[in-house]
Amino acid sequence: MASHATRKAWRVSVVTSRSLSTFRRTSQNVLACPSALSSTIIRIPKRSLFVLPFGLDVGLAFAAMYYITALERPDKERVQKIFGHDPWSKDEVKNSEEVVHCIAHRGAALDAPENTIEAFKYCVEQNCKFVEMDVRSLRDGQLVLLHDEGLQRLTGTTINNVQCVDWDAIKDYNVAANHPNREHFKDVRLCLFEDALDYLLENKFKMIIDVKGVDQEVISGVLDAFATRPALYESAAVTCFNPYPLYLIRKTDPKIIGALSYRPYCFSAQDYDAENGPTNPRFPDSVVHRVAMRACDALHGVAWRRLARWCGVSAVLLHKDIVSPSEVEYWRGLGVRCVGWAVNRPVEKLYWRGVLRAAYLASTLLGEPAVEKQSKDKTSSDCAASSPEQMLDPEQTEQNVSSGRN
């Protein structure tokens, strides 16, 4: 009996040694029984769990996070108080005077020094009570109305980043020094954000606040402005090219009406138009950076619509050269207003008013009353002096635009 047990144990050890590689591969699935002999192995196969194909699980996770974190849009009534009646709705005929057509881009930057109180006063004179303005933060935490990072274009100084200076260092610069109409606007100063809000609210303006930068100071400053001035909730919308600060603002205060701005090639080029395409590259001396930025442009072009819906926007501000009737219809189907920038020529304004039937940002207000009068009453004597043929004449169009610059 003892010899029989020894031979059995020897056979088991031989089989085990011959299947050593198999034992190593399945060692994680082996469960040892303490009551069994040391030479006895009990193999229990491990049940494999269902695993999604590579990448699909990550995509589903991102999709779930997207819908979980997406913000809701404010009520349509509050959006209507700012952007007016939908030009495509039935109410447009009954309330045509409440339909927004023109929004003064930076306070009509071609007619008056941009982002200044003087520009807003000019808008009052031209009977335009809807303006767009840019907001940046300074080193001392104050917010100033300024589009560029520096002051070279407006003042000719060497300051290329206002975040490195305080308000006291730049408050006396004349921002009308290089303006085409500088003979009519002498000694114009920069404007603080809070001063602009007080003036605009006092004069019952509607406004679009364009947030420049992603620093916490400008985000906190915009949130504080709404908290201390409740009238802004029915008077102002906040926009940004970067969806991240817009998302932070609306997540903190969902009552704020948001809008996302977009233009093609915003990462790789500083300028874009339909005739020339992207121009003035941001990294002209680095091929690697240019290729990387073009890749970011392609990704941005695919994702920006989803990002706009993720932020719960009520409007989109698009470059005028990429807007078509189908684009306007797409956003209208989602209940989102479509606004173009910057629409300056009279023929473009007629197209936006009559064909696209959408609001637009204009850097000049010259010709706006004539265009509006023409669209309302084509048989009036005033419109006869400026017929559609004359408005569509290319030479006359260029003269009107150049008069706005000069």
Residue pairs with C-beta under 8 A, 6 or more apart in sequence:
9 37
9 39
12 39
12 40
13 39
16 23
16 39
16 41
23 30
23 41
26 43
28 46
29 43
29 44
29 45
29 46
30 41
30 42
30 43
30 44
31 42
31 44
32 41
32 42
33 40
33 42
36 42
51 57
52 60
66 306
66 310
69 310
70 309
70 310
70 312
71 247
71 250
71 251
71 254
71 310
71 311
71 312
72 254
72 312
73 79
73 312
73 313
73 314
73 335
73 336
74 254
74 255
74 256
74 257
74 312
74 314
76 335
78 233
78 234
78 255
78 257
79 257
79 314
79 315
79 337
80 86
81 234
81 235
82 206
82 234
82 235
82 236
82 237
82 257
83 100
83 206
83 237
83 314
83 315
83 337
83 359
84 98
84 99
84 100
84 359
85 91
85 92
85 95
85 98
85 99
86 92
86 332
86 337
87 99
87 357
87 358
87 359
88 332
88 357
92 99
96 376
100 130
100 206
100 359
101 349
101 352
101 353
101 359
101 360
101 372
102 128
102 130
102 349
102 359
102 360
102 362
102 365
102 368
103 130
103 131
103 132
103 208
103 339
103 359
103 360
103 361
103 362
104 119
104 123
104 128
104 130
104 131
104 132
104 361
104 362
104 365
105 132
105 341
105 342
105 361
105 362
105 363
106 114
106 115
106 119
106 131
106 132
106 133
106 134
106 147
106 363
107 114
107 115
107 116
107 119
107 120
107 122
107 123
107 131
107 132
107 133
108 119
108 122
108 123
108 126
108 128
108 362
108 363
108 364
108 365
109 115
109 119
109 363
110 180
110 344
110 363
110 364
110 404
110 405
111 119
111 122
111 126
111 181
111 363
111 364
111 365
111 366
111 404
112 118
112 119
112 122
112 179
112 181
112 185
113 119
113 154
113 175
113 176
113 179
113 185
113 188
114 147
114 154
114 175
115 133
115 134
115 145
115 146
115 147
115 190
115 191
115 196
116 145
116 175
116 176
116 188
116 189
116 190
116 191
117 191
117 195
117 196
117 199
118 176
118 185
118 188
119 131
120 131
120 196
120 199
120 200
120 203
120 205
122 365
123 129
123 131
123 205
123 365
124 203
126 365
126 368
126 369
127 369
128 365
128 368
129 203
129 204
129 205
129 206
130 205
130 206
130 207
130 208
131 200
131 205
131 206
131 207
131 208
132 207
132 208
132 210
132 341
132 361
133 145
133 196
133 207
133 208
133 209
133 210
134 145
134 146
134 147
134 210
134 212
135 143
135 144
135 145
135 146
135 193
135 209
135 210
135 211
135 212
135 218
135 221
135 222
136 143
136 144
136 145
136 146
136 149
136 162
136 163
136 212
136 213
136 218
137 143
137 144
137 163
137 213
137 215
137 217
137 218
137 221
138 144
138 162
138 163
138 165
138 166
138 167
138 170
139 162
139 163
139 164
139 165
139 166
140 166
140 167
141 217
141 221
142 166
142 167
142 192
142 193
143 192
143 193
143 194
143 217
143 218
143 221
143 222
144 162
144 167
144 170
144 190
144 191
144 192
144 193
145 190
145 191
145 192
145 193
145 196
146 162
146 190
146 212
147 210
147 212
148 154
149 160
149 161
149 162
149 163
149 212
150 157
150 159
150 160
150 161
150 162
151 157
151 159
151 162
151 170
151 173
151 175
152 158
152 159
152 160
153 178
154 173
154 175
154 177
154 178
154 179
155 173
155 174
155 175
155 177
155 178
156 177
156 178
157 173
159 165
159 170
162 170
163 213
163 215
167 192
170 190
171 189
171 190
172 189
173 189
173 190
174 187
174 188
174 189
175 188
175 189
175 190
176 182
176 185
176 186
176 187
176 188
179 185
179 188
180 405
180 406
181 406
193 221
193 225
194 225
197 225
197 229
197 232
200 207
200 235
201 229
201 231
201 232
201 235
204 235
205 235
206 235
206 236
207 235
207 236
207 237
208 236
208 237
208 238
208 239
208 259
208 317
209 222
209 236
209 237
209 238
209 239
210 239
210 240
210 261
211 218
211 219
211 222
211 238
211 239
211 240
211 245
211 246
211 249
212 218
212 240
213 245
214 242
214 244
214 245
218 245
219 245
219 248
219 249
222 238
222 249
223 249
223 252
223 253
225 232
226 232
226 233
226 236
226 253
226 255
226 256
227 253
233 255
233 256
233 257
236 257
237 256
237 257
237 258
237 259
237 314
237 315
238 246
238 249
238 250
238 256
238 257
238 258
238 259
239 246
239 258
239 259
239 260
239 261
239 315
239 317
240 246
240 260
240 261
241 260
241 261
241 262
241 263
241 266
243 260
243 304
243 307
243 308
243 310
243 311
246 258
246 260
246 311
246 313
247 310
247 311
249 256
249 258
250 256
250 258
250 311
250 312
254 312
257 314
257 315
258 311
258 312
258 313
258 314
259 313
259 314
259 315
259 316
259 317
259 337
259 339
260 304
260 307
260 308
260 311
260 313
260 316
260 317
261 316
261 317
261 318
261 341
262 304
262 308
262 316
262 317
262 318
262 319
263 272
263 318
263 319
263 322
264 272
264 278
264 297
264 301
264 319
264 322
265 272
265 277
265 278
265 294
265 297
266 272
266 297
266 300
267 282
267 293
267 294
267 296
267 297
267 300
268 278
268 281
268 282
268 283
268 290
268 293
268 294
268 296
268 297
269 278
269 279
269 280
269 281
269 282
270 279
270 280
270 281
270 282
271 278
271 279
271 280
272 278
272 279
272 319
272 321
273 279
273 321
274 321
274 322
281 290
282 289
282 293
283 289
283 290
283 293
284 290
308 316
308 336
309 334
313 336
314 335
314 336
314 337
315 336
315 337
315 338
315 339
316 331
316 336
316 337
316 338
316 339
317 339
317 340
317 341
317 361
318 327
318 338
318 339
318 340
318 341
319 340
319 341
320 340
320 341
320 342
320 343
320 348
320 352
320 360
323 338
323 340
323 356
323 358
325 355
325 356
327 338
328 338
328 356
328 357
328 358
331 337
331 338
332 338
337 358
337 359
338 356
338 358
339 358
339 359
339 360
339 361
340 352
340 356
340 358
340 359
340 360
340 361
341 360
341 361
342 360
342 361
342 362
342 363
343 349
343 352
343 360
343 361
343 362
344 362
344 363
344 364
344 401
344 404
345 397
345 400
345 401
346 367
346 371
346 391
346 396
346 397
346 400
347 391
347 392
347 397
348 360
349 360
349 362
349 367
349 368
349 371
350 371
350 375
350 388
350 391
350 392
352 358
352 359
352 360
353 371
353 375
354 375
362 368
363 404
364 401
364 404
366 400
366 403
366 404
367 400
370 382
370 383
370 386
371 391
373 380
373 382
373 383
374 383
374 386
374 388
374 391
377 383
378 388
390 396
391 397
